[in-house]
Amino acid sequence: MFTWLDYLVKLFVENILNISMETKLGSSVHFFFYDTIKIIILLGIMIFAISYIRSYFPPERTKKILEKFSGIIGNIMASLLGIVTPFCSCSSVPIFIGFVEAGIPLGVTFSFLITSPIVNEAAFVVLLGTLGWKIAVVYVITGVIVGIVGGVLIGSLKLEGEVEEYVYQIKAGEVEIEKLTHKQRIRFALDNVKDIIKRVWLFLLIGIGIGAFIHGWAPETLLAKYAGPNNPFAVIVAVVFGIPLYSNALGTIPIAQALIDKGVGIGTALSFMMATTALSLPEIILLKKVIKPKLIGVFVVITGIAIILVGYLFNLIAHLLV
């Protein structure tokens, strides 16, 4: 699809910047410009289309939909709705309060909170353009499964008492769901494209920059030895290192792509990405305002273990994804 872009960037690197593509520097510079332009093009096109669909699912409607389901069906619905209603870590507290106030079970709420940052339209678009449709689709499926399993396990532990008391006392009242016209939905989609690119461009450039450095300079044999699919502890290490970091999916995907290109296991790279987005330190700090340390610990441990298992699964089926 982007053969033309690859050709133009190579011309730019060799003829304008006067850097040979045979050098590590040339390879890194090509990676940076090629991935940056490609991802921005994909974001502009796909986020518009998916945002139009998402205009039918504002937070109030999501809450009303989830109120109708309980048990594992509720977890499944919450995880699926997490795909079309992604949130950033700064939204975790108001969404959590809104769900609990509406009487949505704790486990169902966590299914949404786990899936939503892992799987979103921007991440899917970038994965599609960088690692191919197979990995993108399997990533979405496993992200949903992590949310369902995590929510079911948290719900089964009956930890409602680990939610701060004031959360149950909040009465937000009914909020009228605004009905949008076709033109308003188009405007919403355009504004969302601008908003997402404005919010993620720095993470994107940092991620692509790190990915470009790994692509050009990181020794393949070293990475393959310590983080390749043959190292039984590689996925665990990736998740442990990913949890305290702060980034979003867009910032970590170029890094994952470069790591995979260097021989790191697909599951190892993607589990690192999941841990960084689903268990980011800022989200954990914000959630501490509404849930107690015990529930935070359970959330981190259960989600972390689920991501580790997914990472090993990815590594096992890697030959089917490339």
C-alpha positions as a Markdown table, in Angstrom:
| # | Residue | x | y | z |
|---|---|---|---|---|
| 1 | Met | 0.0 | 0.0 | 0.0 |
| 2 | Phe | 2.8 | 2.4 | 0.9 |
| 3 | Thr | 5.4 | 1.3 | -1.7 |
| 4 | Trp | 5.3 | 4.8 | -3.2 |
| 5 | Leu | 6.0 | 6.4 | 0.2 |
| 6 | Asp | 8.9 | 4.0 | 0.9 |
| 7 | Tyr | 10.4 | 5.0 | -2.5 |
| 8 | Leu | 10.0 | 8.8 | -1.9 |
| 9 | Val | 11.5 | 8.6 | 1.6 |
| 10 | Lys | 14.5 | 6.7 | 0.3 |
| 11 | Leu | 15.0 | 9.4 | -2.4 |
| 12 | Phe | 14.7 | 12.0 | 0.3 |
| 13 | Val | 17.3 | 10.3 | 2.6 |
| 14 | Glu | 19.8 | 9.6 | -0.1 |
| 15 | Asn | 19.5 | 12.6 | -2.4 |
| 16 | Ile | 18.3 | 15.4 | -0.1 |
| 17 | Leu | 19.9 | 14.4 | 3.2 |
| 18 | Asn | 22.8 | 12.7 | 1.4 |
| 19 | Ile | 22.8 | 9.7 | 3.7 |
| 20 | Ser | 23.4 | 6.2 | 2.4 |
| 21 | Met | 20.6 | 3.7 | 3.0 |
| 22 | Glu | 23.3 | 1.1 | 3.6 |
| 23 | Thr | 24.3 | 2.8 | 6.9 |
| 24 | Lys | 22.7 | 2.5 | 10.3 |
| 25 | Leu | 22.0 | 6.2 | 10.3 |
| 26 | Gly | 20.3 | 6.0 | 6.9 |
| 27 | Ser | 18.2 | 3.0 | 8.0 |
| 28 | Ser | 17.1 | 4.9 | 11.2 |
| 29 | Val | 16.3 | 8.1 | 9.4 |
| 30 | His | 14.2 | 6.3 | 6.8 |
| 31 | Phe | 12.4 | 4.4 | 9.6 |
| 32 | Phe | 11.5 | 7.7 | 11.3 |
| 33 | Phe | 10.2 | 9.6 | 8.3 |
| 34 | Tyr | 8.5 | 6.7 | 6.7 |
| 35 | Asp | 6.6 | 5.6 | 9.8 |
| 36 | Thr | 5.7 | 9.2 | 10.8 |
| 37 | Ile | 4.1 | 10.0 | 7.5 |
| 38 | Lys | 2.4 | 6.6 | 7.1 |
| 39 | Ile | 0.9 | 6.7 | 10.6 |
| 40 | Ile | -0.4 | 10.3 | 10.2 |
| 41 | Ile | -2.0 | 9.4 | 6.9 |
| 42 | Leu | -3.6 | 6.2 | 8.4 |
| 43 | Leu | -4.8 | 8.2 | 11.5 |
| 44 | Gly | -6.4 | 10.9 | 9.4 |
| 45 | Ile | -8.4 | 8.5 | 7.3 |
| 46 | Met | -9.3 | 5.8 | 9.8 |
| 47 | Ile | -10.0 | 7.8 | 12.9 |
| 48 | Phe | -12.5 | 9.9 | 10.9 |
| 49 | Ala | -14.4 | 6.8 | 9.9 |
| 50 | Ile | -14.3 | 5.2 | 13.3 |
| 51 | Ser | -15.1 | 8.4 | 15.1 |
| 52 | Tyr | -18.2 | 8.8 | 13.1 |
| 53 | Ile | -19.4 | 5.4 | 14.4 |
| 54 | Arg | -18.3 | 6.4 | 17.9 |
| 55 | Ser | -20.5 | 9.5 | 17.8 |
| 56 | Tyr | -23.4 | 7.0 | 18.5 |
| 57 | Phe | -21.8 | 5.9 | 21.8 |
| 58 | Pro | -21.2 | 8.9 | 24.2 |
| 59 | Pro | -20.4 | 8.0 | 27.8 |
| 60 | Glu | -24.0 | 8.5 | 28.9 |
| 61 | Arg | -25.2 | 6.0 | 26.3 |
| 62 | Thr | -22.5 | 3.5 | 27.2 |
| 63 | Lys | -23.5 | 3.7 | 30.8 |
| 64 | Lys | -27.2 | 3.1 | 29.9 |
| 65 | Ile | -26.3 | 0.1 | 27.8 |
| 66 | Leu | -24.2 | -1.5 | 30.5 |
| 67 | Glu | -27.0 | -1.0 | 33.1 |
| 68 | Lys | -29.0 | -3.6 | 31.2 |
| 69 | Phe | -26.5 | -6.4 | 31.5 |
| 70 | Ser | -25.1 | -8.5 | 34.4 |
| 71 | Gly | -22.9 | -11.5 | 34.9 |
| 72 | Ile | -20.4 | -12.4 | 32.2 |
| 73 | Ile | -22.6 | -10.9 | 29.5 |
| 74 | Gly | -22.1 | -7.6 | 31.2 |
| 75 | Asn | -18.3 | -8.2 | 31.1 |
| 76 | Ile | -18.4 | -9.0 | 27.4 |
| 77 | Met | -20.5 | -6.0 | 26.6 |
| 78 | Ala | -18.3 | -3.7 | 28.7 |
| 79 | Ser | -15.2 | -5.0 | 27.0 |
| 80 | Leu | -16.7 | -4.6 | 23.5 |
| 81 | Leu | -17.9 | -1.1 | 24.3 |
| 82 | Gly | -14.4 | -0.3 | 25.5 |
| 83 | Ile | -13.3 | -0.6 | 21.8 |
| 84 | Val | -15.6 | 2.1 | 20.5 |
| 85 | Thr | -15.3 | 4.4 | 23.6 |
| 86 | Pro | -11.6 | 4.6 | 24.3 |
| 87 | Phe | -10.5 | 6.8 | 27.2 |
| 88 | Cys | -7.2 | 8.1 | 28.4 |
| 89 | Ser | -5.9 | 7.7 | 32.0 |
| 90 | Cys | -7.2 | 11.1 | 32.9 |
| 91 | Ser | -10.8 | 9.9 | 32.2 |
| 92 | Ser | -10.6 | 6.8 | 34.5 |
| 93 | Val | -11.9 | 8.4 | 37.7 |
| 94 | Pro | -15.0 | 10.1 | 36.3 |
| 95 | Ile | -15.9 | 7.0 | 34.2 |
| 96 | Phe | -15.4 | 4.8 | 37.3 |
| 97 | Ile | -17.6 | 7.0 | 39.4 |
| 98 | Gly | -20.3 | 7.2 | 36.8 |
| 99 | Phe | -20.4 | 3.4 | 36.3 |
| 100 | Val | -20.5 | 2.7 | 40.1 |
| 101 | Glu | -23.1 | 5.4 | 40.7 |
| 102 | Ala | -25.3 | 3.8 | 38.0 |
| 103 | Gly | -25.1 | 0.5 | 39.8 |
| 104 | Ile | -23.0 | -1.3 | 37.3 |
| 105 | Pro | -21.1 | -4.2 | 39.0 |
| 106 | Leu | -17.5 | -3.6 | 39.9 |
| 107 | Gly | -16.2 | -6.5 | 37.7 |
| 108 | Val | -18.1 | -5.1 | 34.7 |
| 109 | Thr | -16.7 | -1.6 | 35.3 |
| 110 | Phe | -13.2 | -3.0 | 35.3 |
| 111 | Ser | -13.7 | -5.0 | 32.1 |
| 112 | Phe | -14.4 | -1.6 | 30.5 |
| 113 | Leu | -11.4 | 0.1 | 32.2 |
| 114 | Ile | -9.0 | -2.6 | 31.2 |
| 115 | Thr | -10.0 | -2.9 | 27.5 |
| 116 | Ser | -10.6 | 0.7 | 26.7 |
| 117 | Pro | -7.0 | 2.0 | 26.8 |
| 118 | Ile | -5.6 | -1.2 | 25.3 |
| 119 | Val | -7.9 | -1.3 | 22.2 |
| 120 | Asn | -8.8 | 1.9 | 20.4 |
| 121 | Glu | -9.2 | 3.0 | 16.9 |
| 122 | Ala | -5.8 | 4.8 | 16.7 |
| 123 | Ala | -3.9 | 1.8 | 18.0 |
| 124 | Phe | -5.7 | -0.5 | 15.6 |
| 125 | Val | -5.0 | 1.8 | 12.6 |
| 126 | Val | -1.3 | 2.0 | 13.5 |
| 127 | Leu | -1.0 | -1.7 | 14.1 |
| 128 | Leu | -2.7 | -2.4 | 10.8 |
| 129 | Gly | -0.3 | -0.2 | 8.9 |
| 130 | Thr | 2.9 | -1.3 | 10.7 |
| 131 | Leu | 2.5 | -4.9 | 11.7 |
| 132 | Gly | -0.3 | -6.1 | 9.3 |
| 133 | Trp | -4.0 | -7.0 | 9.7 |
| 134 | Lys | -3.4 | -10.4 | 11.3 |
| 135 | Ile | -1.6 | -9.0 | 14.3 |
| 136 | Ala | -4.0 | -6.0 | 14.5 |
| 137 | Val | -7.1 | -8.3 | 14.6 |
| 138 | Val | -5.5 | -10.7 | 17.1 |
| 139 | Tyr | -4.4 | -7.8 | 19.2 |
| 140 | Val | -8.0 | -6.5 | 19.4 |
| 141 | Ile | -9.4 | -9.9 | 20.2 |
| 142 | Thr | -6.9 | -10.6 | 22.9 |
| 143 | Gly | -7.3 | -7.1 | 24.3 |
| 144 | Val | -11.0 | -7.8 | 24.7 |
| 145 | Ile | -10.3 | -11.2 | 26.3 |
| 146 | Val | -8.0 | -9.6 | 28.8 |
| 147 | Gly | -10.7 | -7.1 | 29.8 |
| 148 | Ile | -13.4 | -9.9 | 30.1 |
| 149 | Val | -11.2 | -12.2 | 32.1 |
| 150 | Gly | -9.8 | -9.5 | 34.3 |
| 151 | Gly | -13.3 | -8.1 | 35.0 |
| 152 | Val | -14.8 | -11.5 | 35.8 |
| 153 | Leu | -12.0 | -12.3 | 38.2 |
| 154 | Ile | -12.2 | -9.0 | 40.0 |
| 155 | Gly | -16.0 | -9.3 | 40.2 |
| 156 | Ser | -15.7 | -12.8 | 41.7 |
| 157 | Leu | -13.6 | -11.5 | 44.6 |
| 158 | Lys | -16.4 | -9.3 | 45.9 |
| 159 | Leu | -14.2 | -6.3 | 46.6 |
| 160 | Glu | -17.0 | -3.6 | 46.6 |
| 161 | Gly | -15.8 | -2.7 | 50.1 |
| 162 | Glu | -12.5 | -1.6 | 48.6 |
| 163 | Val | -14.1 | 1.3 | 46.8 |
| 164 | Glu | -14.0 | 4.6 | 48.7 |
| 165 | Glu | -17.3 | 5.2 | 50.5 |
| 166 | Tyr | -17.9 | 8.6 | 49.0 |
| 167 | Val | -18.2 | 7.1 | 45.5 |
| 168 | Tyr | -21.4 | 5.2 | 46.5 |
| 169 | Gln | -22.8 | 8.4 | 47.9 |
| 170 | Ile | -22.5 | 10.4 | 44.7 |
| 171 | Lys | -25.7 | 11.0 | 42.8 |
| 172 | Ala | -25.0 | 12.3 | 39.4 |
| 173 | Gly | -28.6 | 12.4 | 38.1 |
| 174 | Glu | -29.8 | 11.8 | 34.6 |
| 175 | Val | -28.0 | 13.3 | 31.7 |
| 176 | Glu | -29.9 | 13.8 | 28.4 |
| 177 | Ile | -28.2 | 12.1 | 25.5 |
| 178 | Glu | -27.8 | 14.6 | 22.7 |
| 179 | Lys | -29.1 | 13.5 | 19.3 |
| 180 | Leu | -26.7 | 14.6 | 16.5 |
| 181 | Thr | -27.5 | 15.3 | 12.9 |
| 182 | His | -25.4 | 13.9 | 10.0 |
| 183 | Lys | -23.5 | 17.2 | 9.7 |
| 184 | Gln | -22.8 | 17.2 | 13.5 |
| 185 | Arg | -21.4 | 13.7 | 13.4 |
| 186 | Ile | -19.1 | 14.7 | 10.5 |
| 187 | Arg | -18.0 | 17.7 | 12.5 |
| 188 | Phe | -17.5 | 15.4 | 15.6 |
| 189 | Ala | -15.4 | 13.0 | 13.5 |
| 190 | Leu | -13.2 | 15.9 | 12.1 |
| 191 | Asp | -12.8 | 17.4 | 15.5 |
| 192 | Asn | -11.8 | 14.0 | 16.9 |
| 193 | Val | -9.1 | 13.5 | 14.3 |
| 194 | Lys | -7.7 | 16.9 | 15.2 |
| 195 | Asp | -8.0 | 16.3 | 18.9 |
| 196 | Ile | -6.4 | 12.8 | 18.8 |
| 197 | Ile | -3.5 | 13.9 | 16.6 |
| 198 | Lys | -3.0 | 17.0 | 18.8 |
| 199 | Arg | -2.9 | 14.8 | 21.9 |
| 200 | Val | -0.7 | 12.0 | 20.6 |
| 201 | Trp | 1.8 | 13.6 | 18.2 |
| 202 | Leu | 4.5 | 14.0 | 20.8 |
| 203 | Phe | 4.1 | 10.4 | 22.1 |
| 204 | Leu | 4.1 | 9.3 | 18.5 |
| 205 | Leu | 7.3 | 11.1 | 17.6 |
| 206 | Ile | 9.0 | 9.9 | 20.7 |
| 207 | Gly | 7.9 | 6.3 | 20.1 |
| 208 | Ile | 9.0 | 6.4 | 16.4 |
| 209 | Gly | 12.3 | 8.0 | 17.4 |
| 210 | Ile | 13.0 | 5.2 | 19.9 |
| 211 | Gly | 11.9 | 2.7 | 17.3 |
| 212 | Ala | 14.1 | 4.3 | 14.7 |
| 213 | Phe | 17.1 | 4.0 | 17.0 |
| 214 | Ile | 16.4 | 0.4 | 17.8 |
| 215 | His | 15.8 | -0.3 | 14.1 |
| 216 | Gly | 19.2 | 1.1 | 13.1 |
| 217 | Trp | 21.5 | 0.6 | 16.1 |
| 218 | Ala | 20.3 | -2.1 | 18.5 |
| 219 | Pro | 22.2 | -5.3 | 18.1 |
| 220 | Glu | 20.0 | -8.0 | 16.7 |
| 221 | Thr | 21.7 | -11.0 | 18.3 |
| 222 | Leu | 21.6 | -9.4 | 21.8 |
| 223 | Leu | 17.9 | -8.6 | 21.6 |
| 224 | Ala | 17.0 | -11.9 | 20.1 |
| 225 | Lys | 18.9 | -13.7 | 22.9 |
| 226 | Tyr | 17.4 | -11.9 | 25.8 |
| 227 | Ala | 14.0 | -10.8 | 24.5 |
| 228 | Gly | 13.4 | -13.4 | 21.7 |
| 229 | Pro | 10.6 | -16.0 | 21.8 |
| 230 | Asn | 13.1 | -18.6 | 23.0 |
| 231 | Asn | 13.7 | -16.8 | 26.3 |
| 232 | Pro | 11.0 | -18.2 | 28.7 |
| 233 | Phe | 11.1 | -15.0 | 30.9 |
| 234 | Ala | 11.0 | -12.4 | 28.2 |
| 235 | Val | 7.3 | -11.7 | 28.4 |
| 236 | Ile | 7.3 | -11.4 | 32.2 |
| 237 | Val | 10.2 | -8.9 | 32.0 |
| 238 | Ala | 8.5 | -6.9 | 29.3 |
| 239 | Val | 5.3 | -6.6 | 31.4 |
| 240 | Val | 7.2 | -5.7 | 34.6 |
| 241 | Phe | 9.1 | -3.0 | 32.8 |
| 242 | Gly | 6.0 | -1.7 | 31.0 |
| 243 | Ile | 3.8 | -1.1 | 34.0 |
| 244 | Pro | 5.6 | 1.9 | 35.5 |
| 245 | Leu | 6.0 | 3.6 | 32.1 |
| 246 | Tyr | 3.6 | 6.3 | 30.9 |
| 247 | Ser | 2.6 | 6.2 | 27.3 |
| 248 | Asn | -0.3 | 5.4 | 25.1 |
| 249 | Ala | -0.6 | 2.7 | 22.4 |
| 250 | Leu | 0.5 | 5.1 | 19.6 |
| 251 | Gly | 3.8 | 5.8 | 21.4 |
| 252 | Thr | 4.6 | 2.2 | 22.0 |
| 253 | Ile | 3.6 | 0.6 | 18.7 |
| 254 | Pro | 6.6 | 2.0 | 16.7 |
| 255 | Ile | 8.9 | 0.6 | 19.5 |
| 256 | Ala | 7.1 | -2.8 | 19.3 |
| 257 | Gln | 7.5 | -2.8 | 15.5 |
| 258 | Ala | 11.3 | -2.1 | 15.8 |
| 259 | Leu | 11.7 | -4.7 | 18.5 |
| 260 | Ile | 9.9 | -7.3 | 16.4 |
| 261 | Asp | 12.0 | -6.4 | 13.3 |
| 262 | Lys | 15.1 | -7.1 | 15.5 |
| 263 | Gly | 14.0 | -10.6 | 16.5 |
| 264 | Val | 12.1 | -9.9 | 19.7 |
| 265 | Gly | 9.1 | -12.2 | 20.1 |
| 266 | Ile | 5.8 | -10.7 | 18.8 |
| 267 | Gly | 4.1 | -11.6 | 22.1 |
| 268 | Thr | 6.9 | -10.0 | 24.1 |
| 269 | Ala | 6.7 | -6.7 | 22.2 |
| 270 | Leu | 2.9 | -6.6 | 22.3 |
| 271 | Ser | 2.6 | -7.5 | 26.0 |
| 272 | Phe | 5.0 | -4.7 | 26.7 |
| 273 | Met | 2.6 | -2.4 | 24.8 |
| 274 | Met | -0.5 | -3.7 | 26.6 |
| 275 | Ala | 1.1 | -3.3 | 30.1 |
| 276 | Thr | 2.2 | 0.3 | 29.3 |
| 277 | Thr | -1.3 | 1.3 | 28.2 |
| 278 | Ala | -3.6 | -0.8 | 30.5 |
| 279 | Leu | -1.5 | -0.4 | 33.7 |
| 280 | Ser | 0.1 | 3.0 | 33.3 |
| 281 | Leu | 1.3 | 4.7 | 36.5 |
| 282 | Pro | -0.8 | 7.9 | 36.0 |
| 283 | Glu | -3.9 | 5.8 | 35.7 |
| 284 | Ile | -3.1 | 3.8 | 38.9 |
| 285 | Ile | -2.4 | 7.1 | 40.8 |
| 286 | Leu | -5.7 | 8.5 | 39.6 |
| 287 | Leu | -7.7 | 5.4 | 40.5 |
| 288 | Lys | -6.2 | 5.6 | 44.0 |
| 289 | Lys | -8.7 | 8.5 | 44.5 |
| 290 | Val | -11.7 | 6.2 | 44.2 |
| 291 | Ile | -10.4 | 2.7 | 45.2 |
| 292 | Lys | -8.3 | 1.4 | 48.0 |
| 293 | Pro | -4.8 | 0.0 | 47.7 |
| 294 | Lys | -6.0 | -3.7 | 48.0 |
| 295 | Leu | -8.2 | -3.4 | 45.0 |
| 296 | Ile | -5.5 | -1.5 | 43.0 |
| 297 | Gly | -3.1 | -4.4 | 43.8 |
| 298 | Val | -5.7 | -6.9 | 42.7 |
| 299 | Phe | -6.3 | -4.9 | 39.5 |
| 300 | Val | -2.6 | -4.7 | 38.6 |
| 301 | Val | -1.8 | -8.4 | 39.4 |
| 302 | Ile | -4.8 | -9.9 | 37.6 |
| 303 | Thr | -4.4 | -7.6 | 34.5 |
| 304 | Gly | -0.7 | -8.2 | 34.5 |
| 305 | Ile | -1.0 | -11.9 | 34.6 |
| 306 | Ala | -3.6 | -11.9 | 31.9 |
| 307 | Ile | -1.3 | -9.8 | 29.7 |
| 308 | Ile | 1.6 | -12.1 | 30.4 |
| 309 | Leu | -0.5 | -15.1 | 29.3 |
| 310 | Val | -1.5 | -13.3 | 26.1 |
| 311 | Gly | 2.1 | -12.5 | 25.4 |
| 312 | Tyr | 3.0 | -16.2 | 25.6 |
| 313 | Leu | 0.1 | -17.0 | 23.4 |
| 314 | Phe | 1.2 | -14.5 | 20.8 |
| 315 | Asn | 4.7 | -16.0 | 20.8 |
| 316 | Leu | 3.3 | -19.5 | 20.4 |
| 317 | Ile | 1.2 | -18.6 | 17.3 |
| 318 | Ala | 3.7 | -16.1 | 15.9 |
| 319 | His | 4.3 | -18.2 | 12.8 |
| 320 | Leu | 0.7 | -17.7 | 11.9 |
| 321 | Leu | 0.8 | -14.0 | 12.2 |
| 322 | Val | 3.8 | -13.2 | 9.9 |
